[in-house]
Amino acid sequence: MKTVLVWDMPTRLFHWLLATGCIASFTLAFSSSEHSQTFDWHMLCGLFLIPLIFFRLLWGFTGTTYSRFRSFIYSPRKAVAYLVRIISGNGERQLGHNPAASYVILAMLTFIFSCLISGLLIPYSKIFKEMHEILTFILLGIIGTHFLGILFHILVHKENVILSMLTGTKMATGAMSIRSAHHIVAICLLVLIGIWSFAVIKSYDFTSRRVEVPLTGILLQLGKSAQDDAHQKNDD
């Protein structure tokens, strides 16, 4: 047993950028009024996450061994069997994502993307606002399950998986190490996210709440404009 590289740099960068974006988005949403300028940053956070999600989908097919979807897509039967073994104290340690965690991760990616889409569609129909709120609370439950899984893993396997996602390394046999951390890909991802975020902020109008989607020229209405709010108050 020795220290081996398991998580490449792009995967680690994606993980922490996504976590930061989600925390910021939740904090801004629950601490501000939807008519305030602070809430605008909640909506912009959603746009910042879009290229991250698309990158993870691409990296799930082209990335390193433990980052690929095929390495952590298990049948429901295997996931249940793994949970039974864990509960009975016979659960084996997985170098990558274990069968139970894999479902939580896939669920998180699915619901984060669903929250983004439903949030973007809120200005066009009230039903999407209700859908967005429901999806958000489900996502919070999934994230809570993810945290419990991490804590359980640390206690049962005596392995700090949080530190592993920072360093990219775990204890294993040398033959199980990935070949490269792909630092260049990580740098490209960071530059892409920076350019995308800058373009979104630069094009966003805090009065009309409209933004031009980078590279497409498409205008999106992220929320009710100040004029819409004024008309609604007059009608009330």
Helices and strands as residue ranges (DSSP letters): E 2-5, H 9-31, H 37-62, G 65-67, G 69-71, H 76-87, H 99-120, G 122-124, H 126-157, H 161-167, E 169-172, G 174-176, H 183-203, E 210-212, E 219-221, H 226-235
